[in-house]
Amino acid sequence: MKITVIYGTNRTEKSSTYNIARQFIAELADGDIVTEFHLPKDMPVFCTGCLTCLSDSTKCPHYKYIQPIEEAMQNADLLIFTTPVYLLHAPGQVKALLDHFGFQWMAHNPRGVYFHKQALVISTGARIGMRRTVRDVKNSLDWWGVGRVYRFRKTVGMAGWRGLSDKRKAAFAQEIKTTSQKIRRQTGAKPRLKVKLIFYLMRFAQKKFWSDEPQAAYWRENGWFDGKKPWRTS
Ligand SMILES: Cc1cc2nc3c(=O)[nH]c(=O)nc-3n(C[C@H](O)[C@H](O)[C@H](O)COP(=O)(O)O)c2cc1C
């Protein structure tokens, strides 16, 4: 399975989220392409707020950072996001990346390729906040139209990965195997009801309220105003 990984930090061996992601990759990649990005190294800038991307995403002033990430995500079967908890939320660099992909929310110009993809969001925290942190990322994935999103959230304590007992690591490994089997079974599956509902709601809004905005032309060109669905290829 082709995998694109966005690591929420530059940390590697000592990082819990990195180690968990590597185990998922070992379970699922099957020798296929794995493309990896680290934040903030591979996306070191904040969105300028110019909104140029809404009419043409290639005109984003940071396109040189966006382009390789976008291409890798579009080519992958599975997207993996890792995000530690920073003050009960995702770290700023994760939000900065997601802000740059606002153009592909269903409120704007969703890309049809995402509807059959799956994603996994991995979060660890010393104590609390993983639920909210995963939601910070999952929210964008839902609005991009990603077909299925899995969550892997763990408390790891203040000592982090190196402080975890072998017993806990073995329990993680078992859960990683089980979740990987689910991901494998759902490869290419139709999107969840939630994704479809967002699409229908946004189609209604595009037609009824925003029909003179540039994105309405994009929806029309894709045939989505005429009954075509992004998750149906024929
Ligand atoms: C700036 C900062 C803020 C943090 N805030 C929280 C927090 O609110 N809740 C929590 O449980 N852990 C918090 N932590 C701890 C990390 O979430 C935890 O160590 C996590 O497992 C790190 O993941 P990593 O090993 O992949 O980098 C914080 C760590 C940092 C550096």
The ligand as an SDF file (V2000), in Angstrom:
LIG
                    3D

 31 33  0  0  0  0  0  0  0  0999 V2000
    5.1760   22.4020   24.3490 C   0  0  0  0  0  0  0  0  0  0  0  0
    4.6480   21.0890   24.8560 C   0  0  0  0  0  0  0  0  0  0  0  0
    3.3700   21.0130   25.3530 C   0  0  0  0  0  0  0  0  0  0  0  0
    2.8400   19.8060   25.8180 C   0  0  0  0  0  0  0  0  0  0  0  0
    1.5570   19.7630   26.2610 N   0  0  0  0  0  0  0  0  0  0  0  0
    1.0360   18.5810   26.6790 C   0  0  0  0  0  0  0  0  0  0  0  0
   -0.3330   18.5090   27.0910 C   0  0  0  0  0  0  0  0  0  0  0  0
   -1.0850   19.4690   27.0680 O   0  0  0  0  0  0  0  0  0  0  0  0
   -0.8050   17.3050   27.5030 N   0  0  0  0  0  0  0  0  0  0  0  0
   -0.0030   16.1990   27.5290 C   0  0  0  0  0  0  0  0  0  0  0  0
   -0.4920   15.1480   27.9060 O   0  0  0  0  0  0  0  0  0  0  0  0
    1.2820   16.2360   27.1270 N   0  0  0  0  0  0  0  0  0  0  0  0
    1.8170   17.4030   26.6900 C   0  0  0  0  0  0  0  0  0  0  0  0
    3.1280   17.4460   26.2480 N   0  0  0  0  0  0  0  0  0  0  0  0
    3.9090   16.2040   26.1910 C   0  0  0  0  0  0  0  0  0  0  0  0
    3.8730   15.5490   24.8170 C   0  0  0  0  0  0  0  0  0  0  0  0
    2.5790   15.5410   24.2630 O   0  0  0  0  0  0  0  0  0  0  0  0
    4.3160   14.1020   24.8800 C   0  0  0  0  0  0  0  0  0  0  0  0
    5.6240   14.0610   25.3870 O   0  0  0  0  0  0  0  0  0  0  0  0
    4.2250   13.3980   23.5380 C   0  0  0  0  0  0  0  0  0  0  0  0
    4.2030   12.0240   23.7380 O   0  0  0  0  0  0  0  0  0  0  0  0
    5.3740   13.7790   22.6190 C   0  0  0  0  0  0  0  0  0  0  0  0
    5.2990   13.0390   21.4240 O   0  0  0  0  0  0  0  0  0  0  0  0
    6.6250   12.6770   20.6250 P   0  0  0  0  0  0  0  0  0  0  0  0
    7.4500   11.7840   21.5220 O   0  0  0  0  0  0  0  0  0  0  0  0
    6.1860   11.9870   19.3940 O   0  0  0  0  0  0  0  0  0  0  0  0
    7.3420   13.9700   20.3470 O   0  0  0  0  0  0  0  0  0  0  0  0
    3.6510   18.6410   25.7880 C   0  0  0  0  0  0  0  0  0  0  0  0
    4.9550   18.7180   25.2910 C   0  0  0  0  0  0  0  0  0  0  0  0
    5.4650   19.9110   24.8170 C   0  0  0  0  0  0  0  0  0  0  0  0
    6.8590   19.9620   24.2560 C   0  0  0  0  0  0  0  0  0  0  0  0
  1  2  1  0
  2  3  1  0
  2 30  2  0
  3  4  2  0
  4  5  1  0
  4 28  1  0
  5  6  2  0
  6  7  1  0
  6 13  1  0
  7  8  2  0
  7  9  1  0
  9 10  1  0
 10 11  2  0
 10 12  1  0
 12 13  2  0
 13 14  1  0
 14 15  1  0
 14 28  1  0
 15 16  1  0
 16 17  1  0
 16 18  1  0
 18 19  1  0
 18 20  1  0
 20 21  1  0
 20 22  1  0
 22 23  1  0
 23 24  1  0
 24 25  2  0
 24 26  1  0
 24 27  1  0
 28 29  2  0
 29 30  1  0
 30 31  1  0
M  END
$$$$
